[in-house]
C-alpha cells in the first residue's frame, strides 16, 4: 500500500499547488489547535525534497489524538466541519470484495478503505496504522480514541499488531461494562 499512499500524496500536492505539510497545517493541524508542528520525512534534503506520504509523517501523541477525535466526530471539530459531510463514513467502510472484512489476508479480520483499516462489527471502529507500530484506533460509538506510538525494531510485527487490537477491544469491553 506504500506506493499507493505516496502517489496519493503527490497527487494532493499537485492538485492543491502546495506541499503536504503546508496543506495539512492549513486544513487540519491549525483548525484542530495542534500543540506541535507535525513533521514529514523528506526523500532528500533541501528545497527539492518531497514529503514521504507513505510512512514519513510524525506528530505528538496528543495531536494524533486530536486527529482521532476529528474522525470520531465525523469530521467536525468544535462546531466546525473540517472534512466534507459523510466523508468519514465513506472512508472507513470497505467498498469492494477484495478489501472487505476478513478478505485481505488469511485469518485477518479487518477490512480496508481510503487508508483506514476497518474493524468488523456494529461500532464501525477503525484504525490508522504506521510503520514501526504507530496506531490511531477510533470507536465512534463509544467516543473512544486510543493512540499508540512505538519504535518496533522491524517495520511491522503481526504479533504486536494483534496485541494492540486485543488492548483496544479490552478497553471497548470495559467501557461497555461501565467500568
N, C-alpha and C positions, 0 to 999 in steps of 0.2 A: 504494500500500500504506500510505501515511501515515495515512489516515483509519481504516483497519482497526486499525493499531497504536495509535492514540490511543483508539479505542473499547475495545480490549483493556485498555489501561492504566486507563481509567475504570472498567471492569468489575472489574478486580482490586482497585482501591481500594474500590469499593462492597462487594464480597463480603468482603474482609478487614477492612473498617472502619478502615483506616489509609491513609496516603499511600504512594505507590510507593517513595519514598525510605526511609521507615521500614520497610516490608515487606522491601525489598531489603537494608537494613542488617542486619536481624534474621536473615533466612533465608539470605543469601548472603555479603555482604561481611564480616560478623562471623565466621562459621564458616570462611571462606576465609583469614582473617588478613590482610585487605587493609591495605596500608600507609597508604592515604589514604581519607578520606571521598569518596564519589562525589558528584557534583553534578548536579542537574536544572535545566534552564531552565524557568522558570515562565511561564505565559501572562499573568500580571500580578503586580505586587508585593504583598507583604503576606500576611496570613492567608487571603485569598480566592484566592491563586494556586494553579494546578493544574499539576502536572508535565507537560511536553510529552513524552509517551511515544514519539512518532514521530520524534524526532531531537534530543531535548534532554538526553540522558544524557552525562555527561562523567566520565572517570576517568583514572588514570595508566596508562602503558604496562604496568608490571609487574602492576597489578591487572587490567587487561584480559587479560594473560597467564594470571593465576591462573584467571580465568573460562574461558578457552580450555582450560586443563588440566582443569578440572572437567568440561567437556564431553568432552574426550578420554578421561577416566577414567570415562565413563558415569555421571556424576552423583555420583561418590564422591570424597571429599577426606579424605586421611589416615585412612582406615578408617571414615569416617562417611558415610552416604548422605544427601546434601543434596537430591537430586532423586529422585523416585519411580523405582523399578526399571523399566527398559525405556523411560523417557520420552525419553532422548537418542536412542535408536534410532528411536523413533516420530517424534520431532520433526525428524529430519534425513534423511528419505526422502520424496520426493513421493508423494502418495496419490491423485491424480486426473490424468486425461489433460491438462487444460489447464495444469497446473504441472509436468508430467513433464520429464525431461531433454530439452533441445533444443526444447521446445514453447512457451516463454514469448515469445520474440522470434525473428525470422529470424536465423540464424547465431549464436545464443546457446546454448551447450551446457549451462548449468546448469539445475537444477530448483529447486523452492521448496517449503518445508514449515514451518509453525509459526515463521515469522520467520527461518528459516535458508535460505540459498542452498546448494544441494547439487551437488557435482561428480559427474559420471558416473564410473563405474569401480569396481573391486573394493575400493578402500581405504576407501570410504564417507567421503570427505573432505567438509567443508562449511565455510561461512563466514558470519559476521555482517558486514553492511555498514552503514556510516553515512554520513550526508550529508557532503559535502566531503572524502570519501576516507578514511574510517576502516574498518579491516578487522581481524577476528579470524578467521584461517584455521586449520582444525584437520584433521589427518590422524591419526586414532586408531591406525591400523595401524602407522604409523611413529613414533608418540609425538611428533608434531610440532605445535607451535603457532607461528604467525607472526602478530605484531601489527604493524600499521602505522597510525600516526596521521598525518594530513595536514591541510593548510589550503588545499585547492583553491580557486581564486577563483570557481568555479562549483559549484553543488550536486552535480553528477555529471559525470564525464568518461569516456566509454566507452573511449577510447584508454588512459587511465591505469589504468582497471579491468583491461583486457587485459594491460597491463604488469605489474600486481600479480600476476595469475594466472600469467603467464609466470615471474616470480620464484619464486612458490610451487612451481610444477611443477619448476623447475630445482633448488630445494632438495630436493624429493622425490627427484629423479633422483640427486642426489649422495648422499643417504642410502642409497638402494638400492644404489648402486655401492660403498658403504663408504668414501667419501672424507670 
